[in-house]
Amino acid sequence: MRSHTCRVFSVALLAAAFGLLQAQAKPNFSGTWKLNAGKSNFGPMPAPEARTDKITHQDPDLKDSVTQSGPMGEVTAEMKYSTDGKETTNSVRDNQIKSTAKWEGDELAIAGKTSFEGGEVTLTDRWSLSADGKTLTILRHVNSPMGETNQKIVLEKQ
């Protein structure tokens, strides 16, 4: 009886440890992702005609090469983040964006700050990956002198 109790306890302990390890595993956003405009919502901002993200993610380093086209032409940006909370600086159309990224559960929270035409703009992103790993959703809150808006950017793995 005692041997059986020890085995049951050992199995339960292993199962708990395995569950804890799985819970601590963070999503890996690596891959090529294309915008699904039909599932996205850009609020009052015009939706891009196309967007492709090529992400290389080896925690804590995350690099997102974004190519987006729309009425104002094509824009390409190389965004680099450190998921351990270290500040990074990126440039988009000659605007410097200072950002910090950190894990909150299995979501990546990215807070960015820049100035545009003399006013401060803050961007708050929450990146999440679907259970099957095929959909990356970015919920973005933008606060600027022109007001606040929310966006939902849905990208599908290619």
C-alpha positions as CSV (number, residue, x, y, z in Angstrom):
1,M,0.0,0.0,0.0
2,R,2.8,2.4,0.9
3,S,4.6,1.7,-2.4
4,H,1.4,2.3,-4.3
5,T,0.9,5.7,-2.5
6,C,4.5,6.7,-3.3
7,R,4.0,5.9,-7.0
8,V,0.7,7.8,-7.2
9,F,2.3,10.8,-5.4
10,S,5.3,10.6,-7.8
11,V,3.1,10.5,-10.9
12,A,1.0,13.5,-9.5
13,L,4.2,15.4,-8.8
14,L,5.6,14.8,-12.3
15,A,2.2,15.8,-13.9
16,A,2.2,19.0,-11.9
17,A,5.8,19.8,-12.9
18,F,5.1,19.1,-16.5
19,G,2.0,21.3,-16.4
20,L,4.1,24.1,-14.8
21,L,6.7,23.8,-17.5
22,Q,4.1,24.0,-20.2
23,A,2.5,27.0,-18.5
24,Q,5.9,28.7,-18.5
25,A,6.6,28.1,-22.2
26,K,6.2,31.3,-24.1
27,P,4.8,31.5,-27.7
28,N,7.3,31.8,-30.5
29,F,6.2,34.3,-33.1
30,S,8.7,33.3,-35.8
31,G,7.4,33.0,-39.3
32,T,6.0,34.9,-42.2
33,W,2.6,36.5,-41.5
34,K,0.1,38.2,-43.8
35,L,-2.7,40.6,-42.9
36,N,-6.2,39.3,-42.9
37,A,-8.0,42.6,-43.5
38,G,-11.4,41.1,-43.1
39,K,-10.8,40.0,-39.5
40,S,-8.8,43.2,-38.7
41,N,-10.2,46.6,-37.5
42,F,-8.1,49.8,-37.9
43,G,-10.7,52.1,-36.3
44,P,-10.7,55.5,-38.0
45,M,-7.4,54.9,-39.7
46,P,-7.4,53.6,-43.3
47,A,-6.6,49.9,-43.5
48,P,-3.5,49.0,-45.4
49,E,-4.0,47.3,-48.8
50,A,-1.4,44.7,-47.8
51,R,0.9,43.9,-44.9
52,T,3.5,41.2,-44.4
53,D,5.5,40.6,-41.2
54,K,8.6,38.5,-41.2
55,I,9.3,37.7,-37.6
56,T,12.5,36.1,-36.1
57,H,12.0,35.3,-32.4
58,Q,14.6,33.8,-30.2
59,D,13.6,35.0,-26.7
60,P,14.5,37.6,-25.6
61,D,15.3,38.9,-29.1
62,L,12.4,39.6,-31.4
63,K,12.8,41.2,-34.9
64,D,9.8,42.1,-37.0
65,S,10.4,43.2,-40.6
66,V,7.1,44.8,-41.6
67,T,6.2,45.7,-45.2
68,Q,2.9,47.6,-45.6
69,S,1.3,49.2,-48.7
70,G,-1.6,51.6,-48.9
71,P,-2.7,54.9,-50.3
72,M,0.6,56.6,-49.2
73,G,2.8,53.9,-50.9
74,E,4.9,51.2,-49.5
75,V,6.5,51.4,-46.0
76,T,9.1,49.0,-44.7
77,A,10.3,49.0,-41.1
78,E,12.7,46.8,-39.1
79,M,11.4,46.6,-35.5
80,K,13.6,45.1,-32.8
81,Y,12.4,44.3,-29.3
82,S,13.8,42.7,-26.2
83,T,11.1,40.7,-24.4
84,D,12.9,41.1,-21.1
85,G,11.8,44.7,-20.7
86,K,15.0,46.4,-22.0
87,E,14.2,49.6,-23.9
88,T,14.7,49.5,-27.7
89,T,14.6,52.3,-30.2
90,N,13.2,51.8,-33.7
91,S,12.6,54.2,-36.6
92,V,9.5,54.3,-38.8
93,R,9.5,57.0,-41.5
94,D,12.1,59.0,-39.6
95,N,10.1,58.9,-36.4
96,Q,12.0,57.4,-33.4
97,I,9.9,55.0,-31.3
98,K,11.2,53.9,-27.9
99,S,9.6,50.7,-26.7
100,T,9.7,48.1,-23.9
101,A,8.4,44.6,-24.4
102,K,7.6,42.1,-21.6
103,W,5.7,38.9,-21.2
104,E,2.3,39.1,-19.4
105,G,1.3,35.4,-19.2
106,D,1.5,34.1,-22.7
107,E,0.9,37.5,-24.3
108,L,3.6,39.9,-25.2
109,A,2.9,43.5,-24.1
110,I,4.8,46.2,-26.0
111,A,4.6,49.9,-24.9
112,G,6.0,52.5,-27.3
113,K,6.3,56.2,-27.2
114,T,7.1,58.6,-30.1
115,S,6.4,62.2,-31.1
116,F,4.5,63.2,-34.2
117,E,4.1,66.8,-35.4
118,G,5.1,68.0,-32.0
119,G,2.7,65.9,-30.0
120,E,3.4,62.7,-27.9
121,V,2.0,59.5,-29.2
122,T,1.8,56.3,-27.2
123,L,1.2,52.8,-28.6
124,T,0.3,49.9,-26.4
125,D,0.3,46.5,-28.2
126,R,-0.7,43.0,-26.9
127,W,0.4,40.2,-29.1
128,S,-1.2,36.8,-28.7
129,L,-0.9,33.6,-30.7
130,S,-3.8,31.2,-31.4
131,A,-3.7,27.7,-29.9
132,D,-2.9,26.2,-33.3
133,G,-0.1,28.8,-33.9
134,K,-1.6,30.0,-37.2
135,T,-3.0,33.3,-36.1
136,L,-1.2,36.3,-34.5
137,T,-3.5,38.9,-33.1
138,I,-2.2,42.3,-32.2
139,L,-4.5,44.5,-30.1
140,R,-3.3,48.1,-30.3
141,H,-4.3,51.2,-28.3
142,V,-3.1,54.5,-29.7
143,N,-3.2,57.7,-27.7
144,S,-2.3,60.9,-29.5
145,P,-3.1,64.6,-29.5
146,M,-5.9,63.7,-32.0
147,G,-7.5,61.4,-29.5
148,E,-7.5,57.7,-28.7
149,T,-8.3,54.7,-30.8
150,N,-8.1,50.9,-30.7
151,Q,-7.1,48.6,-33.5
152,K,-7.1,44.9,-34.0
153,I,-4.5,43.5,-36.4
154,V,-5.0,39.9,-37.4
155,L,-2.1,38.1,-39.2
156,E,-2.1,34.6,-40.6
157,K,0.9,32.4,-40.8
158,Q,2.1,31.5,-44.3
